[in-house]
Amino acid sequence: GSFGIVFPKFQGDYLRDKDGQVTARVLHAHNDWTEVWAEMGLVGLAILLVPVVVCLRAGFRRRKSLPQWGGIAVVLILGYALMDFPMHNPAVLLLWVIVLCSAAPGAVQDR
C-alpha cells in the first residue's frame, strides 16, 4: 500500500504541469507485478515467485493431466496480472490459490 506515497518522490516530470505541480495522483502501478516490485523490491518479488515456480515445475515433471492443466491456469492468471489487477479480486485470488494447490506435486494421488 505504499506505492501512492512513494511514487511522487520518483515521478520526475511525469503528470506535472509546466510549473512543476502534480496534476494527478497515482495510487497504484499499471499492473500487479509492477506494484509488487515497487512496494517489496526484487527480494519480495522473488519470495512471491520462487514457491510458485518450484510448485509448477514439480507439477509439470509428474506428467499427470491435473497438475499440468492447473499449471497452465496458474500461468494464465499470472500473465493476466501483467495487464490488470486480478489479484485484487478475492474470487480470482481464491481461484488462483485453489488451482495452484491442485497443481502442487502432492495434490494428485498415484494409484
C-alpha positions as CSV (number, residue, x, y, z in Angstrom):
1,G,0.0,0.0,0.0
2,S,3.0,2.4,-0.1
3,F,3.0,2.9,-3.9
4,G,0.8,6.1,-3.8
5,I,3.1,7.6,-1.1
6,V,6.4,6.7,-2.7
7,F,5.7,7.3,-6.4
8,P,5.5,11.1,-6.2
9,K,9.1,11.2,-5.0
10,F,10.4,9.4,-8.1
11,Q,7.9,10.5,-10.8
12,G,10.0,13.3,-12.2
13,D,8.1,15.4,-14.7
14,Y,5.5,12.7,-15.4
15,L,2.0,14.1,-14.7
16,R,3.2,17.5,-13.7
17,D,2.3,20.9,-15.3
18,K,4.9,23.4,-16.6
19,D,5.2,24.9,-13.0
20,G,6.1,21.5,-11.6
21,Q,2.8,21.0,-9.7
22,V,1.4,17.4,-9.7
23,T,-1.7,17.2,-11.9
24,A,-2.9,13.7,-11.0
25,R,-2.3,11.4,-8.0
26,V,-1.2,7.9,-8.8
27,L,-2.2,5.3,-6.2
28,H,-1.3,2.1,-8.0
29,A,1.1,0.9,-10.7
30,H,-0.3,-0.2,-14.0
31,N,-0.3,-3.9,-13.1
32,D,0.1,-6.3,-10.1
33,W,3.7,-7.2,-11.0
34,T,5.0,-3.6,-11.1
35,E,3.2,-2.8,-7.9
36,V,4.7,-5.8,-6.0
37,W,8.1,-4.9,-7.4
38,A,7.7,-1.3,-6.4
39,E,6.4,-2.0,-2.9
40,M,8.5,-5.0,-1.9
41,G,11.5,-4.8,-4.2
42,L,13.2,-7.7,-6.0
43,V,13.5,-9.7,-2.8
44,G,9.8,-9.5,-2.2
45,L,9.1,-10.4,-5.8
46,A,11.4,-13.4,-5.5
47,I,9.8,-14.5,-2.2
48,L,6.4,-14.5,-4.1
49,L,7.6,-16.2,-7.2
50,V,10.0,-18.9,-6.0
51,P,7.4,-21.1,-4.3
52,V,5.1,-20.8,-7.3
53,V,7.9,-21.7,-9.8
54,V,9.0,-24.7,-7.7
55,C,5.5,-25.9,-7.3
56,L,4.7,-25.6,-11.0
57,R,8.0,-27.2,-12.1
58,A,7.3,-30.2,-9.9
59,G,3.8,-30.5,-11.2
60,F,4.9,-30.5,-14.8
61,R,7.5,-33.1,-14.1
62,R,4.9,-35.6,-12.8
63,R,3.4,-35.9,-16.3
64,K,-0.1,-36.0,-14.9
65,S,-3.0,-34.2,-16.5
66,L,-4.4,-32.3,-13.5
67,P,-1.1,-30.7,-12.4
68,Q,-0.3,-29.7,-16.0
69,W,-3.7,-28.1,-16.7
70,G,-3.6,-26.5,-13.2
71,G,-0.1,-25.1,-14.0
72,I,-1.3,-23.7,-17.3
73,A,-4.2,-22.0,-15.5
74,V,-1.9,-20.5,-12.9
75,V,0.4,-19.2,-15.6
76,L,-2.5,-17.7,-17.5
77,I,-3.7,-15.8,-14.4
78,L,-0.2,-14.6,-13.7
79,G,0.0,-13.4,-17.3
80,Y,-3.3,-11.6,-16.9
81,A,-1.7,-9.8,-14.0
82,L,0.7,-8.2,-16.4
83,M,-2.2,-6.1,-17.8
84,D,-4.6,-5.7,-14.9
85,F,-5.1,-6.3,-11.2
86,P,-6.8,-9.7,-11.0
87,M,-5.2,-10.5,-7.6
88,H,-7.2,-7.6,-6.0
89,N,-10.4,-9.5,-6.8
90,P,-11.0,-12.0,-3.9
91,A,-12.7,-14.5,-6.2
92,V,-9.8,-14.6,-8.7
93,L,-7.2,-14.8,-5.9
94,L,-9.1,-17.7,-4.3
95,L,-9.4,-19.5,-7.6
96,W,-5.7,-18.9,-8.3
97,V,-4.7,-20.4,-4.9
98,I,-7.0,-23.4,-5.4
99,V,-5.7,-24.1,-8.8
100,L,-2.1,-23.7,-7.6
101,C,-2.7,-26.1,-4.7
102,S,-4.3,-28.6,-7.1
103,A,-1.3,-28.3,-9.4
104,A,1.1,-29.0,-6.5
105,P,3.0,-32.3,-6.5
106,G,1.2,-33.9,-3.6
107,A,-2.3,-32.9,-4.9
108,V,-2.7,-35.9,-7.2
109,Q,-2.5,-39.4,-5.6
110,D,-0.8,-42.2,-7.6
111,R,-2.9,-45.3,-7.7
